Structures are given as structure tokens and as C-alpha cells.
Amino acid sequence: MKKVLFKSFSVLMAIILLVAQGQILSAKTIETALPSVDETIFSLDENQLNSVMQDLTNLENYVVQNNGVTYDLLASTSNDLIKNVDNSSTPMGMDNDGGSPLGISAFLWGCVLGWVGLLLVYIITNNDKPQVKKALTGCLVGTGIYIVFYVIYAAVLVDSSTL
């Protein structure tokens, strides 16, 4: 009986393999062409860089020659020297005016990364209390979800071991 089942199973597997090979041969090829990428955006345009740096040099020379000149004063007079200059000192999108750190919700930072996310929000937002509180809430929710899943997993293991 065992030999008959083994031979039947072998024949069935051979038929499945034959059908699968037939399907593979009759399948259409999938075009996997990559979209074209304009590689010029990755090259350094030194003329444009020099132009922008010249604008900054002109602004710096004006500020050095005229004591007491500030960005706000130049902005209030609509000076041409600051038309392409931003008064932002936050690098890499770290907006500290109440926005989310790096564009990701502080709750998600805490929920997904736990205490590490809480620490990152604290550092990135420079101890912005509402953002840190959201990250702490996320950390607590994430920890609670982890504990619930762990308890359920342990209960399933205990239940399966008693069967």
C-alpha cells in the first residue's frame, strides 16, 4: 500500500511539473524596461554654483560695509540682495516651528521606534514639549500593543503545549 501511494504521488508531482513547465513556456514575457533618468541633474553645474555664491558674497560685503544691517531690515525694504536668500537655519528639513520632525508624526516616531524614537524627537525638536508628549504617547501605545501580542502569543504556546 505504501509503494502504491508513493508511486501515485510521484506521478502526480511529475504531471504538476509538466503542466508548470508548459505554462512557463507559453507565458508572455514581461517588459521590465527601466524608465529613463536624466543624469544631468546629478552633475555639478559650476557656473550656477558660482552665480549663487556670488549673490551670497555680495550680500556679505554689503553687511560688512554697513554696520547694523540685518536680514529683517533688508527684507522690510525689499532689497534685491536677499531675493534668493532664505532666512532658515534648520538643516535637512528639521523644521522647529511646531511641525513634525522630518515630516513624520512624533506619535509614529514613538510608536514604531519606542524609546529611541522618543529620544530622537526630543533631540530633533530641541525639547518641544507637545511633540515630545506625542512621541511619549506613541511609545506607550507601541509598548502596550507589543505586550498584548506577547501575552496572546504566550497563551497560544501554553494552549498548544497542553494539547
Secondary structure, DSSP 8 states (H G I E B T S, - for coil): -HHHHHHHHHHHHHHHHHHHHHHHHHS-----------GGGGS--HHHHHHHHHHHHHHHHHHHHSTT--HHHHHHTT-GGGTT------GGG---SS--GGGS-HHHHHHHHTHHHHHHHHHHTTS-HHHHHHHHHHHHHHHHHHHHHHHHHHHHHHHHHH-
